[in-house]
């Protein structure tokens, strides 16, 4: 799964690495410990590629209430094309969620050790995401998203059995293109081409609390 990650790159850096035509959100702040239910940055397609803020935890457009969003932070690649909560968004509303790294915890006995996982190059990357719009006519419109996950690659499978789907840059255009609706072909391409090589570094349990949100969350530690 993917339950915590970072978003601390500047707008200038994001524009250098990702296909952003317009920035439609204000008050962009660095986050070193993004947790579920928070607003996060994402790139969606609206005639052009737009950087927006979405709530992390997808609310299907048909939901009666948004109460289940906290359980929808991830969508499994293996079932995303058929699961009712995600299949419409997978077909029509895909997004890129920029990040620099994500956190996972491995377990030894009763102890859980957090790890900060990045690309070997340390460059920003994009999670494959889905987004939705929800409005029941009574409350404010909710724009939400989820992150796709898949089986862990060899580089991190000893830490956790699942990992987020991270797209290579050459797939960004197709992933954002709402005219591409052949789900079997799209799923096959993602399976074959998503990134699998990562670097992992132990970090302190300081990151365990979502209240902690500063560079200390990603500082490497040495263990004996």
C-alpha positions in Angstrom: 0.0 0.0 0.0 1.0 3.7 0.1 -0.1 5.5 3.2 2.5 8.2 3.6 4.7 10.2 1.2 6.3 13.5 0.6 5.5 16.6 -1.5 8.2 19.2 -0.9 9.4 20.2 -4.4 9.0 23.8 -5.5 6.6 24.8 -8.3 9.7 25.5 -10.4 10.9 21.9 -9.9 7.5 20.4 -10.5 7.2 22.3 -13.8 10.7 21.0 -14.8 9.8 17.3 -14.2 6.1 17.1 -15.0 3.8 18.3 -17.8 2.1 21.2 -16.1 0.5 23.9 -18.2 -1.4 25.8 -15.5 -1.2 26.0 -11.7 -4.7 26.3 -10.3 -4.0 26.2 -6.6 -2.6 28.7 -4.1 -0.8 28.4 -0.8 1.4 25.5 -1.8 3.4 24.2 1.2 6.1 21.7 1.5 5.0 18.4 3.2 7.4 15.8 4.5 4.7 13.6 5.9 1.6 13.5 3.7 -1.1 11.5 5.5 -4.5 10.3 4.3 -7.4 12.8 4.2 -5.1 15.7 3.5 -5.1 17.9 0.5 -2.4 16.9 -2.0 -1.1 18.2 -5.3 -2.1 16.4 -8.4 -2.0 17.0 -12.2 -5.3 16.4 -14.0 -6.4 17.0 -17.6 -8.9 19.7 -18.3 -8.2 20.7 -21.9 -4.7 21.3 -20.6 -2.7 19.8 -17.8 -3.6 21.6 -14.5 -1.9 21.3 -11.1 -4.7 21.2 -8.5 -5.3 20.2 -4.9 -7.3 17.0 -4.2 -8.4 15.3 -1.0 -6.5 12.1 -0.6 -9.1 9.4 -0.2 -11.4 8.9 -3.2 -15.1 9.5 -2.9 -17.0 7.8 -5.9 -19.3 10.2 -7.7 -22.2 7.8 -6.8 -21.5 7.7 -3.1 -24.4 8.8 -0.8 -21.9 10.3 1.6 -18.1 11.0 1.6 -17.7 9.0 4.9 -15.8 6.1 3.4 -13.0 8.2 1.8 -10.4 7.3 4.4 -10.6 3.7 3.2 -10.0 4.6 -0.4 -6.5 6.0 -0.4 -5.3 3.2 -2.6 -6.7 1.2 -5.5 -5.2 -2.1 -6.5 -4.0 -2.3 -10.1 -5.1 -5.9 -10.2 -8.8 -4.9 -9.7 -9.1 -1.2 -10.6 -10.7 -1.8 -14.0 -13.6 -3.8 -12.4 -14.1 -2.4 -8.9 -17.1 -0.1 -8.8 -15.4 2.5 -6.7 -12.6 3.0 -9.2 -13.5 1.7 -12.7 -15.1 4.9 -14.0 -12.2 7.1 -12.8 -9.7 4.6 -14.2 -11.4 5.0 -17.6 -11.9 8.8 -17.6 -10.2 10.6 -14.7 -6.6 9.6 -14.3 -4.1 11.9 -12.6 -0.4 12.2 -11.8 0.5 12.7 -8.1 4.0 14.1 -7.8 6.2 13.0 -4.9 9.9 12.7 -4.0 9.5 9.5 -1.9 7.1 7.4 0.1 7.3 5.6 3.5 6.8 2.0 4.4 7.3 0.0 7.6 8.7 -3.4 8.0 8.0 -5.4 11.1 10.5 -7.4 13.3 8.7 -8.9 16.3 6.7 -6.1 17.9 8.8 -3.3 16.4 8.1 -1.5 13.2 10.9 0.3 11.3 10.0 3.1 8.9 11.8 3.4 5.6 11.9 6.3 3.2 11.9 5.0 -0.4 13.0 7.0 -3.4 14.2 6.6 -6.9 17.9 5.8 -7.0 18.4 9.2 -8.7 16.5 11.0 -5.9 14.5 12.8 -8.6 10.8 13.6 -8.2 8.4 11.0 -9.7 4.7 10.6 -10.3 2.3 8.1 -8.7 -0.4 6.8 -11.0 -3.6 8.2 -9.5 -7.3 8.5 -10.1 -9.6 11.4 -9.2 -13.3 12.1 -8.8 -15.8 14.9 -8.2 -18.5 14.4 -5.6 -21.5 16.6 -4.9 -24.9 15.6 -3.5 -26.3 19.1 -4.1 -26.3 19.9 -0.4 -22.7 20.3 0.6 -19.6 21.7 -1.0 -18.1 19.8 -3.9 -15.3 17.4 -3.0 -12.5 16.7 -5.4 -10.7 13.5 -4.3 -8.1 11.0 -5.4 -6.5 7.6 -4.8 -3.1 6.1 -5.6 -2.7 2.8 -7.5 -0.7 0.1 -5.9 0.8 -3.2 -7.1 2.9 -6.1 -5.8 6.3 -4.9 -4.5 9.3 -5.2 -6.8 12.4 -7.1 -5.7 14.1 -3.8 -4.6 11.7 -3.3 -1.7 9.7 -6.6 -1.2 11.6 -7.3 2.0 10.1 -4.1 3.5 6.6 -4.4 2.3 4.6 -6.7 -0.1 2.9 -3.8 -1.9 4.1 -0.6 -3.4 2.6 2.4 -5.3 2.5 2.4 -9.1 5.1 4.9 -10.3 5.0 5.8 -13.9 7.9 6.5 -16.3 7.8 10.0 -17.7 7.1 8.7 -21.2 3.8 7.4 -20.0 2.6 10.7 -18.5 0.8 11.9 -21.6 -1.2 8.7 -22.2 -2.1 8.4 -18.5 -3.6 11.9 -18.5 -5.3 11.5 -21.9 -9.1 10.9 -21.3 -9.5 9.7 -24.9 -7.6 6.6 -24.1 -10.3 4.3 -22.7 -9.1 0.8 -23.6 -8.6 -0.4 -20.0 -7.0 -3.7 -20.8 -4.4 -2.1 -23.0 -3.7 0.6 -20.5 -3.5 -1.8 -17.6 -1.1 -4.0 -19.6 1.2 -1.0 -20.4 1.2 0.1 -16.8 2.1 -3.5 -15.6 5.0 -3.7 -18.0 6.5 -0.3 -17.7 5.9 1.0 -14.2 9.2 1.7 -12.3 10.6 -1.0 -10.2 14.0 0.0 -9.0 14.1 2.0 -5.7 16.5 3.0 -3.0 15.4 2.6 0.7 16.8 4.3 3.8 15.9 3.8 7.4 14.4 6.9 9.1 13.4 7.5 12.6 10.0 6.7 14.2 9.5 10.5 14.3 7.6 10.0 11.0 5.1 7.7 12.7 3.0 10.7 13.9 1.2 12.6 11.1 1.6 15.7 13.3 5.3 15.7 12.6 5.9 17.3 9.2 9.4 18.7 8.6 12.7 17.5 7.1 13.5 15.4 10.2 10.9 12.9 8.8 13.3 11.9 6.0 16.6 12.2 7.7 18.5 8.8 7.4 19.5 6.9 10.6 22.0 4.2 11.2 20.9 1.1 13.1 23.1 -1.3 15.0 
